[in-house]
Amino acid sequence: IMSSPISQRSVVDVKATAIKHKSIADQLVCAHAISGCDIVAQFYGIGKGTVLKVINSSLKLSKLGNPKIAIDDVVLEAESFITACYGVRDAKTMSDARYKTWCSKMGNKKLSSAPPLKVLPPTSKAFELNVKRAHLQTAIWLSAL
C-alpha cells in the first residue's frame, strides 16, 4: 500500500504562528525584500532562514520602506543588517565586509584556491543599488497594506 502525498503534508496553524512571532511580524516585509524577491536580487548564500536569525538577534530594518527617511540612512541600516547575515559585524562598509570575508576565506591558502567571487558580499555601490530596489519595493508593499 502506497501512502498518498496528502497524508505526508503537515498543517501549520497560521494564527498560532503569528502570535508566536508577533515581535518580528513588522519586519517580515522588509526582510523579504532585502533578502531577495521578484524585484530585488538575492545575496548568494544568504537565505530567508539566515535573515530570520539576524532579525531574532535584535537587528531590525525599521527604515526600509519608509519614504520619509533619507536613503543614506536606509543604506546604513541595511548594511549593518546584511553584514551580520554574512557574519561580519565590524565592517564599516559593504566593500570592507567583502574584503574581510575574502581574507577569512583565504586564510593561508594559495591564490589558485581562492573562493568564487559570488560567495563574497557585494561591493558598496552594487549593494546601494540593491537597497534602493528593496526600499522602493517595501514602500509599495507597505502602502498597499
Backbone hydrogen bonds, N-H to C=O, Kabsch-Sander energy under -0.5 kcal/mol:
donor,donor_aa,acceptor,acceptor_aa,energy
7,S,4,S,-0.7
8,Q,4,S,-0.6
8,Q,5,P,-0.6
9,R,6,I,-1.4
13,D,11,V,-0.5
14,V,12,V,-1.1
17,T,13,D,-2.3
18,A,14,V,-2.6
19,I,15,K,-2.3
20,K,16,A,-2.4
21,H,17,T,-2.0
22,K,19,I,-1.2
24,I,21,H,-1.4
25,A,21,H,-0.8
25,A,22,K,-0.6
27,Q,24,I,-1.7
28,L,24,I,-0.7
28,L,25,A,-0.9
31,A,27,Q,-2.9
32,H,28,L,-2.5
33,A,29,V,-2.1
34,I,30,C,-2.7
35,S,31,A,-1.8
36,G,33,A,-1.1
37,C,40,V,-1.8
46,I,43,F,-2.1
47,G,45,G,-0.8
51,V,47,G,-1.9
52,L,48,K,-2.4
53,K,49,G,-2.1
54,V,50,T,-2.0
55,I,51,V,-2.3
56,N,52,L,-2.6
57,S,53,K,-0.9
58,S,55,I,-1.5
59,L,54,V,-1.5
66,N,63,K,-2.0
69,I,66,N,-1.6
73,D,70,A,-0.7
74,V,70,A,-1.7
75,V,71,I,-2.6
76,L,72,D,-2.1
77,E,73,D,-2.1
78,A,74,V,-2.5
79,E,75,V,-2.5
80,S,76,L,-2.0
81,F,77,E,-2.0
82,I,78,A,-3.0
83,T,79,E,-2.5
84,A,80,S,-1.5
85,C,81,F,-1.5
86,Y,82,I,-1.7
87,G,84,A,-0.9
88,V,83,T,-3.0
89,R,87,G,-0.6
97,A,93,T,-2.1
98,R,94,M,-2.6
99,Y,95,S,-2.2
100,K,96,D,-2.6
101,T,97,A,-2.4
102,W,98,R,-2.4
103,C,99,Y,-2.6
104,S,100,K,-2.3
105,K,101,T,-2.2
106,M,102,W,-2.1
107,G,103,C,-2.6
109,K,106,M,-2.8
113,S,110,K,-1.9
114,A,111,L,-1.5
119,V,116,P,-1.7
120,L,117,L,-1.6
127,F,123,T,-2.6
128,E,124,S,-2.3
129,L,125,K,-1.7
130,N,126,A,-1.8
131,V,127,F,-2.7
132,K,128,E,-2.2
133,R,129,L,-1.9
134,A,130,N,-2.4
135,H,131,V,-3.1
136,L,132,K,-2.2
137,Q,133,R,-2.5
138,T,134,A,-2.7
139,A,135,H,-2.3
140,I,136,L,-2.2
141,W,137,Q,-2.5
142,L,138,T,-3.0
143,S,139,A,-2.0
144,A,140,I,-1.4
145,L,141,W,-0.9
